């Protein structure tokens, strides 16, 4: 198999988001109470009511988990080596959706520095998607 820059880009971006989102989702599952306390404090001055935060945590955990699993399956199945979208492309696209959700939360919490960090991850997703 010949490795073009596009193929390497697909692999690296897919692997990057597999690591980022699998770790993040697993952390949110294993330390739900700690994450819930962090999010409750983080969003205390946002428009989100406190009762909504556990649901938001569950939703972002599920979305991050889905993104990480799709990316990991894309790597294992080799879908990143073939033309077309496949599992790897779906994982990177889902990663972008998760990042948009995180960005909305950061902006509404007025954590602009955190939002800027997420924007760089989002740029990686957009660059990666151009290779699929």
N, CA, C and O atoms as a DFTB+ gen file, in Angstrom:
528 C
 N C O
     1  1       0.843      -1.168       0.000
     2  2       0.000       0.000       0.000
     3  2       0.892       1.236       0.000
     4  3       1.842       1.326       0.779
     5  1       0.587       2.172      -0.863
     6  2       1.366       3.405      -0.892
     7  2       0.677       4.417       0.026
     8  3      -0.548       4.541       0.027
     9  1       1.474       5.124       0.793
    10  2       0.943       6.072       1.760
    11  2       1.079       7.494       1.232
    12  3       2.171       8.062       1.214
    13  1      -0.018       8.045       0.813
    14  2      -0.028       9.433       0.359
    15  2      -0.225      10.338       1.573
    16  3      -0.602       9.874       2.649
    17  1       0.029      11.605       1.393
    18  2      -0.186      12.573       2.468
    19  2      -1.654      12.570       2.893
    20  3      -1.955      12.714       4.078
    21  1      -2.553      12.412       1.952
    22  2      -3.983      12.382       2.264
    23  2      -4.334      11.190       3.147
    24  3      -5.124      11.316       4.083
    25  1      -3.749      10.040       2.850
    26  2      -4.003       8.834       3.631
    27  2      -3.457       8.991       5.058
    28  3      -4.116       8.621       6.029
    29  1      -2.266       9.535       5.164
    30  2      -1.679       9.765       6.485
    31  2      -2.528      10.769       7.267
    32  3      -2.751      10.591       8.464
    33  1      -2.996      11.811       6.602
    34  2      -3.859      12.805       7.246
    35  2      -5.122      12.148       7.780
    36  3      -5.513      12.396       8.921
    37  1      -5.768      11.310       6.966
    38  2      -6.981      10.612       7.410
    39  2      -6.709       9.778       8.658
    40  3      -7.477       9.810       9.619
    41  1      -5.605       9.029       8.629
    42  2      -5.276       8.187       9.778
    43  2      -5.028       9.035      11.022
    44  3      -5.601       8.765      12.077
    45  1      -4.190      10.045      10.909
    46  2      -3.810      10.838      12.076
    47  2      -5.000      11.570      12.694
    48  3      -5.155      11.586      13.915
    49  1      -5.831      12.167      11.862
    50  2      -6.996      12.891      12.395
    51  2      -7.974      11.913      13.044
    52  3      -8.511      12.194      14.115
    53  1      -8.204      10.783      12.409
    54  2      -9.120       9.793      12.971
    55  2      -8.572       9.254      14.285
    56  3      -9.320       9.128      15.254
    57  1      -7.293       8.935      14.337
    58  2      -6.680       8.434      15.567
    59  2      -6.696       9.506      16.661
    60  3      -6.948       9.201      17.826
    61  1      -6.433      10.739      16.291
    62  2      -6.455      11.854      17.235
    63  2      -7.812      11.939      17.927
    64  3      -7.887      12.012      19.153
    65  1      -8.879      11.930      17.139
    66  2     -10.208      12.059      17.739
    67  2     -10.651      10.785      18.454
    68  3     -11.455      10.859      19.383
    69  1     -10.152       9.631      18.049
    70  2     -10.442       8.407      18.806
    71  2      -9.881       8.550      20.217
    72  3     -10.567       8.243      21.192
    73  1      -8.649       9.010      20.329
    74  2      -8.011       9.182      21.641
    75  2      -8.724      10.263      22.448
    76  3      -9.086      10.044      23.605
    77  1      -8.924      11.419      21.840
    78  2      -9.523      12.557      22.558
    79  2     -10.896      12.192      23.112
    80  3     -11.171      12.401      24.294
    81  1     -11.758      11.646      22.252
    82  2     -13.142      11.454      22.686
    83  2     -13.367      10.167      23.466
    84  3     -14.257      10.128      24.316
    85  1     -12.601       9.119      23.214
    86  2     -12.732       7.930      24.063
    87  2     -12.274       8.260      25.486
    88  3     -12.942       7.888      26.451
    89  1     -11.150       8.951      25.623
    90  2     -10.668       9.325      26.954
    91  2     -11.659      10.240      27.653
    92  3     -11.944      10.059      28.837
    93  1     -12.184      11.219      26.933
    94  2     -13.099      12.172      27.540
    95  2     -14.393      11.494      27.989
    96  3     -14.878      11.751      29.091
    97  1     -14.947      10.637      27.145
    98  2     -16.192       9.955      27.495
    99  2     -15.975       8.992      28.662
   100  3     -16.798       8.932      29.576
   101  1     -14.885       8.249      28.638
   102  2     -14.598       7.312      29.737
   103  2     -14.426       8.080      31.042
   104  3     -14.927       7.645      32.079
   105  1     -13.729       9.208      31.011
   106  2     -13.562      10.028      32.210
   107  2     -14.913      10.497      32.743
   108  3     -15.149      10.478      33.951
   109  1     -15.797      10.918      31.840
   110  2     -17.114      11.399      32.274
   111  2     -17.963      10.272      32.870
   112  3     -18.783      10.515      33.756
   113  1     -17.771       9.050      32.388
   114  2     -18.503       7.903      32.942
   115  2     -17.909       7.499      34.294
   116  3     -18.647       7.298      35.258
   117  1     -16.591       7.379      34.369
   118  2     -15.946       6.902      35.592
   119  2     -15.976       7.927      36.724
   120  3     -15.989       7.553      37.896
   121  1     -15.986       9.213      36.383
   122  2     -16.009      10.270      37.391
   123  2     -17.186      11.210      37.139
   124  3     -17.022      12.425      37.031
   125  1     -18.367      10.621      37.050
   126  2     -19.555      11.428      36.761
   127  2     -19.768      12.496      37.834
   128  3     -20.064      13.646      37.509
   129  1     -19.621      12.129      39.108
   130  2     -19.853      13.100      40.181
   131  2     -18.885      14.275      40.096
   132  3     -19.286      15.428      40.260
   133  1     -17.620      13.985      39.840
   134  2     -16.637      15.058      39.703
   135  2     -16.930      15.952      38.510
   136  3     -16.828      17.175      38.598
   137  1     -17.295      15.334      37.395
   138  2     -17.632      16.108      36.201
   139  2     -18.902      16.914      36.410
   140  3     -18.999      18.052      35.949
   141  1     -19.873      16.337      37.098
   142  2     -21.122      17.050      37.367
   143  2     -20.853      18.270      38.248
   144  3     -21.416      19.340      38.015
   145  1     -19.999      18.113      39.256
   146  2     -19.643      19.245      40.112
   147  2     -18.933      20.333      39.299
   148  3     -19.207      21.522      39.464
   149  1     -18.014      19.907      38.417
   150  2     -17.297      20.873      37.580
   151  2     -18.266      21.619      36.663
   152  3     -18.221      22.846      36.578
   153  1     -19.141      20.883      35.977
   154  2     -20.076      21.524      35.048
   155  2     -21.081      22.415      35.779
   156  3     -21.450      23.475      35.272
   157  1     -21.521      22.002      36.949
   158  2     -22.458      22.821      37.726
   159  2     -21.819      24.161      38.067
   160  3     -22.452      25.209      37.939
   161  1     -20.565      24.121      38.501
   162  2     -19.859      25.369      38.807
   163  2     -19.582      26.165      37.529
   164  3     -19.745      27.385      37.503
   165  1     -19.165      25.473      36.480
   166  2     -18.799      26.136      35.220
   167  2     -19.989      26.885      34.612
   168  3     -19.821      27.965      34.045
   169  1     -21.181      26.314      34.731
   170  2     -22.365      26.906      34.101
   171  2     -23.250      27.684      35.068
   172  3     -24.392      28.003      34.738
   173  1     -22.732      27.998      36.268
   174  2     -23.572      28.665      37.268
   175  2     -24.057      30.044      36.818
   176  3     -25.130      30.472      37.244
   177  1     -23.318      30.740      35.986
   178  2     -23.725      32.072      35.509
   179  2     -24.188      32.052      34.054
   180  3     -24.248      33.092      33.398
   181  1     -24.511      30.867      33.561
   182  2     -24.967      30.741      32.166
   183  2     -26.493      30.703      32.145
   184  3     -27.126      30.634      33.198
   185  1     -27.082      30.749      30.954
   186  2     -28.546      30.674      30.876
   187  2     -29.117      29.284      31.187
   188  3     -30.334      29.121      31.272
   189  1     -28.236      28.278      31.356
   190  2     -28.718      26.925      31.615
   191  2     -29.165      26.793      33.075
   192  3     -28.408      27.132      33.984
   193  1     -30.379      26.307      33.306
   194  2     -30.786      26.056      34.698
   195  2     -29.997      24.873      35.267
   196  3     -29.634      23.952      34.534
   197  1     -29.737      24.904      36.561
   198  2     -28.938      23.858      37.216
   199  2     -29.538      22.470      36.996
   200  3     -28.798      21.490      36.903
   201  1     -30.851      22.371      36.912
   202  2     -31.502      21.068      36.726
   203  2     -31.188      20.458      35.362
   204  3     -31.337      19.250      35.177
   205  1     -30.763      21.266      34.425
   206  2     -30.492      20.805      33.067
   207  2     -29.079      20.229      32.916
   208  3     -28.804      19.510      31.956
   209  1     -28.204      20.536      33.839
   210  2     -26.794      20.176      33.704
   211  2     -26.562      18.662      33.689
   212  3     -25.754      18.199      32.884
   213  1     -27.224      17.870      34.530
   214  2     -27.015      16.417      34.426
   215  2     -27.413      15.858      33.054
   216  3     -26.743      14.965      32.536
   217  1     -28.480      16.368      32.472
   218  2     -28.891      15.934      31.134
   219  2     -27.855      16.354      30.088
   220  3     -27.535      15.585      29.182
   221  1     -27.339      17.567      30.218
   222  2     -26.306      18.036      29.288
   223  2     -25.057      17.167      29.397
   224  3     -24.441      16.837      28.383
   225  1     -24.680      16.795      30.619
   226  2     -23.510      15.939      30.824
   227  2     -23.728      14.574      30.179
   228  3     -22.826      14.037      29.536
   229  1     -24.912      14.019      30.347
   230  2     -25.225      12.726      29.732
   231  2     -25.180      12.819      28.213
   232  3     -24.634      11.938      27.548
   233  1     -25.751      13.883      27.667
   234  2     -25.788      14.050      26.205
   235  2     -24.382      14.205      25.627
   236  3     -24.062      13.577      24.618
   237  1     -23.540      15.027      26.248
   238  2     -22.202      15.235      25.692
   239  2     -21.349      13.985      25.887
   240  3     -20.489      13.687      25.058
   241  1     -21.582      13.254      26.975
   242  2     -20.863      11.990      27.173
   243  2     -21.213      11.008      26.063
   244  3     -20.330      10.360      25.501
   245  1     -22.497      10.898      25.746
   246  2     -22.935       9.984      24.685
   247  2     -22.378      10.407      23.327
   248  3     -21.927       9.563      22.553
   249  1     -22.405      11.706      23.035
   250  2     -21.910      12.191      21.744
   251  2     -20.397      11.991      21.629
   252  3     -19.904      11.567      20.584
   253  1     -19.668      12.293      22.694
   254  2     -18.220      12.066      22.675
   255  2     -17.905      10.576      22.552
   256  3     -17.002      10.183      21.812
   257  1     -18.656       9.753      23.281
   258  2     -18.450       8.304      23.194
   259  2     -18.690       7.790      21.791
   260  3     -17.913       6.985      21.277
   261  1     -19.772       8.255      21.164
   262  2     -20.079       7.850      19.791
   263  2     -18.969       8.280      18.839
   264  3     -18.542       7.495      17.991
   265  1     -18.503       9.507      18.968
   266  2     -17.422       9.999      18.106
   267  2     -16.169       9.152      18.280
   268  3     -15.550       8.742      17.298
   269  1     -15.795       8.890      19.529
   270  2     -14.596       8.100      19.796
   271  2     -14.720       6.675      19.283
   272  3     -13.774       6.137      18.706
   273  1     -15.876       6.062      19.488
   274  2     -16.090       4.682      19.025
   275  2     -16.062       4.612      17.500
   276  3     -15.435       3.718      16.932
   277  1     -16.734       5.547      16.837
   278  2     -16.718       5.542      15.366
   279  2     -15.300       5.731      14.830
   280  3     -14.902       5.065      13.874
   281  1     -14.544       6.630      15.441
   282  2     -13.157       6.827      15.003
   283  2     -12.333       5.567      15.243
   284  3     -11.578       5.140      14.369
   285  1     -12.476       4.972      16.427
   286  2     -11.715       3.758      16.734
   287  2     -12.088       2.625      15.775
   288  3     -11.214       1.921      15.269
   289  1     -13.378       2.454      15.530
   290  2     -13.806       1.422      14.582
   291  2     -13.309       1.726      13.174
   292  3     -12.975       0.814      12.418
   293  1     -13.263       3.003      12.826
   294  2     -12.727       3.405      11.529
   295  2     -11.264       3.049      11.379
   296  3     -10.824       2.641      10.304
   297  1     -10.505       3.204      12.463
   298  2      -9.083       2.835      12.447
   299  2      -8.946       1.323      12.322
   300  3      -8.225       0.827      11.456
   301  1      -9.645       0.590      13.194
   302  2      -9.529      -0.870      13.227
   303  2     -10.014      -1.498      11.920
   304  3      -9.402      -2.443      11.423
   305  1     -11.105      -0.980      11.367
   306  2     -11.664      -1.559      10.138
   307  2     -10.868      -1.163       8.899
   308  3     -11.020      -1.771       7.840
   309  1     -10.033      -0.159       9.029
   310  2      -9.267       0.317       7.879
   311  2     -10.064       1.206       6.947
   312  3      -9.649       1.447       5.814
   313  1     -11.220       1.704       7.416
   314  2     -12.030       2.541       6.522
   315  2     -11.312       3.830       6.138
   316  3     -11.658       4.453       5.134
   317  1     -10.316       4.237       6.925
   318  2      -9.554       5.441       6.592
   319  2      -8.663       5.221       5.371
   320  3      -8.177       6.187       4.784
   321  1      -8.439       3.941       4.975
   322  2      -7.567       3.640       3.834
   323  2      -8.312       3.638       2.512
   324  3      -7.694       3.672       1.448
   325  1      -9.637       3.597       2.573
   326  2     -10.429       3.508       1.347
   327  2     -11.036       4.853       0.998
   328  3     -11.163       5.738       1.844
   329  1     -11.399       4.984      -0.236
   330  2     -12.101       6.194      -0.650
   331  2     -13.490       6.206      -0.035
   332  3     -14.011       5.160       0.351
   333  1     -14.072       7.350       0.056
   334  2     -15.406       7.460       0.629
   335  2     -15.349       7.784       2.107
   336  3     -14.280       7.843       2.713
   337  1     -16.501       7.988       2.657
   338  2     -16.624       8.475       4.024
   339  2     -16.363       7.378       5.049
   340  3     -15.446       7.522       5.857
   341  1     -17.108       6.317       5.052
   342  2     -16.898       5.189       5.951
   343  2     -16.982       5.546       7.423
   344  3     -17.367       6.659       7.783
   345  1     -16.620       4.595       8.272
   346  2     -16.676       4.789       9.718
   347  2     -15.731       5.894      10.186
   348  3     -16.080       6.689      11.058
   349  1     -14.548       5.940       9.609
   350  2     -13.579       6.959      10.022
   351  2     -14.114       8.361       9.726
   352  3     -14.050       9.242      10.584
   353  1     -14.631       8.568       8.539
   354  2     -15.190       9.873       8.192
   355  2     -16.391      10.222       9.055
   356  3     -16.554      11.372       9.464
   357  1     -17.235       9.230       9.333
   358  2     -18.389       9.459      10.208
   359  2     -17.925       9.829      11.612
   360  3     -18.528      10.677      12.270
   361  1     -16.850       9.190      12.068
   362  2     -16.306       9.509      13.382
   363  2     -15.760      10.927      13.452
   364  3     -15.982      11.633      14.435
   365  1     -15.053      11.340      12.424
   366  2     -14.508      12.706      12.401
   367  2     -15.649      13.721      12.310
   368  3     -15.604      14.765      12.960
   369  1     -16.664      13.419      11.513
   370  2     -17.820      14.319      11.416
   371  2     -18.555      14.410      12.753
   372  3     -18.959      15.498      13.165
   373  1     -18.728      13.284      13.427
   374  2     -19.372      13.278      14.739
   375  2     -18.516      14.032      15.753
   376  3     -19.042      14.696      16.647
   377  1     -17.202      13.926      15.611
   378  2     -16.295      14.700      16.460
   379  2     -16.548      16.195      16.278
   380  3     -16.573      16.951      17.249
   381  1     -16.732      16.610      15.038
   382  2     -17.035      18.018      14.769
   383  2     -18.332      18.448      15.427
   384  3     -18.416      19.551      15.967
   385  1     -19.352      17.585      15.391
   386  2     -20.630      17.902      16.037
   387  2     -20.447      18.017      17.553
   388  3     -21.000      18.920      18.181
   389  1     -19.675      17.105      18.135
   390  2     -19.408      17.168      19.581
   391  2     -18.678      18.467      19.931
   392  3     -18.989      19.115      20.931
   393  1     -17.719      18.830      19.107
   394  2     -16.971      20.063      19.357
   395  2     -17.861      21.292      19.263
   396  3     -17.687      22.241      20.027
   397  1     -18.809      21.285      18.341
   398  2     -19.754      22.415      18.255
   399  2     -20.587      22.516      19.527
   400  3     -20.830      23.615      20.025
   401  1     -21.025      21.376      20.054
   402  2     -21.784      21.381      21.311
   403  2     -20.930      21.935      22.452
   404  3     -21.393      22.758      23.241
   405  1     -19.693      21.481      22.530
   406  2     -18.790      21.975      23.566
   407  2     -18.528      23.475      23.403
   408  3     -18.458      24.209      24.389
   409  1     -18.384      23.921      22.157
   410  2     -18.144      25.338      21.891
   411  2     -19.332      26.187      22.344
   412  3     -19.150      27.241      22.953
   413  1     -20.538      25.729      22.048
   414  2     -21.737      26.460      22.486
   415  2     -21.726      26.597      24.007
   416  3     -21.976      27.676      24.544
   417  1     -21.433      25.488      24.699
   418  2     -21.387      25.538      26.158
   419  2     -20.349      26.515      26.674
   420  3     -20.619      27.284      27.597
   421  1     -19.170      26.491      26.087
   422  2     -18.106      27.399      26.527
   423  2     -18.489      28.858      26.293
   424  3     -18.244      29.715      27.142
   425  1     -19.081      29.129      25.159
   426  2     -19.483      30.514      24.857
   427  2     -20.576      30.978      25.811
   428  3     -20.529      32.104      26.307
   429  1     -21.565      30.116      26.074
   430  2     -22.651      30.513      26.981
   431  2     -22.162      30.647      28.419
   432  3     -22.715      31.431      29.190
   433  1     -21.134      29.892      28.782
   434  2     -20.532      30.023      30.109
   435  2     -19.551      31.195      30.162
   436  3     -18.976      31.483      31.212
   437  1     -19.368      31.858      29.041
   438  2     -18.451      32.992      28.902
   439  2     -17.004      32.601      29.202
   440  3     -16.219      33.392      29.725
   441  1     -16.676      31.349      28.852
   442  2     -15.294      30.867      28.975
   443  2     -14.661      30.976      27.588
   444  3     -14.561      29.993      26.854
   445  1     -14.245      32.179      27.253
   446  2     -13.757      32.441      25.905
   447  2     -12.409      31.790      25.634
   448  3     -12.125      31.412      24.497
   449  1     -11.575      31.653      26.657
   450  2     -10.294      30.959      26.477
   451  2     -10.545      29.483      26.182
   452  3      -9.895      28.907      25.309
   453  1     -11.476      28.871      26.899
   454  2     -11.834      27.477      26.634
   455  2     -12.432      27.304      25.252
   456  3     -12.171      26.307      24.578
   457  1     -13.231      28.268      24.829
   458  2     -13.827      28.216      23.495
   459  2     -12.746      28.304      22.419
   460  3     -12.855      27.662      21.374
   461  1     -11.709      29.094      22.672
   462  2     -10.621      29.219      21.692
   463  2      -9.884      27.893      21.532
   464  3      -9.481      27.538      20.424
   465  1      -9.706      27.166      22.617
   466  2      -9.048      25.855      22.538
   467  2      -9.905      24.899      21.706
   468  3      -9.390      24.170      20.858
   469  1     -11.202      24.910      21.954
   470  2     -12.100      24.036      21.195
   471  2     -12.067      24.407      19.714
   472  3     -12.159      23.532      18.854
   473  1     -11.937      25.685      19.417
   474  2     -11.876      26.120      18.016
   475  2     -10.682      25.497      17.294
   476  3     -10.774      25.195      16.104
   477  1      -9.573      25.301      17.989
   478  2      -8.416      24.677      17.332
   479  2      -8.692      23.200      17.046
   480  3      -8.300      22.689      15.997
   481  1      -9.361      22.517      17.969
   482  2      -9.753      21.125      17.720
   483  2     -10.720      21.058      16.535
   484  3     -10.636      20.159      15.699
   485  1     -11.639      22.027      16.479
   486  2     -12.610      22.064      15.389
   487  2     -11.896      22.268      14.052
   488  3     -12.285      21.682      13.042
   489  1     -10.859      23.091      14.050
   490  2     -10.080      23.298      12.815
   491  2      -9.434      21.979      12.359
   492  3      -9.384      21.694      11.162
   493  1      -8.943      21.186      13.308
   494  2      -8.387      19.883      12.960
   495  2      -9.449      18.998      12.319
   496  3      -9.182      18.302      11.339
   497  1     -10.665      19.031      12.882
   498  2     -11.766      18.239      12.313
   499  2     -12.082      18.690      10.889
   500  3     -12.272      17.858      10.001
   501  1     -12.139      19.992      10.670
   502  2     -12.446      20.496       9.323
   503  2     -11.357      20.124       8.321
   504  3     -11.652      19.735       7.191
   505  1     -10.112      20.243       8.735
   506  2      -9.006      19.862       7.852
   507  2      -9.083      18.374       7.546
   508  3      -8.916      17.955       6.401
   509  1      -9.338      17.580       8.583
   510  2      -9.452      16.132       8.380
   511  2     -10.589      15.755       7.458
   512  3     -10.447      14.862       6.622
   513  1     -11.716      16.427       7.603
   514  2     -12.869      16.096       6.756
   515  2     -12.598      16.371       5.284
   516  3     -13.181      15.720       4.417
   517  1     -11.733      17.313       4.995
   518  2     -11.438      17.597       3.579
   519  2     -10.721      16.424       2.907
   520  3     -10.701      16.320       1.680
   521  1     -10.128      15.535       3.729
   522  2      -9.394      14.396       3.167
   523  2     -10.298      13.189       2.928
   524  3      -9.870      12.221       2.300
   525  1     -11.521      13.226       3.409
   526  2     -12.414      12.077       3.228
   527  2     -13.250      12.201       1.986
   528  3     -14.053      11.316       1.692
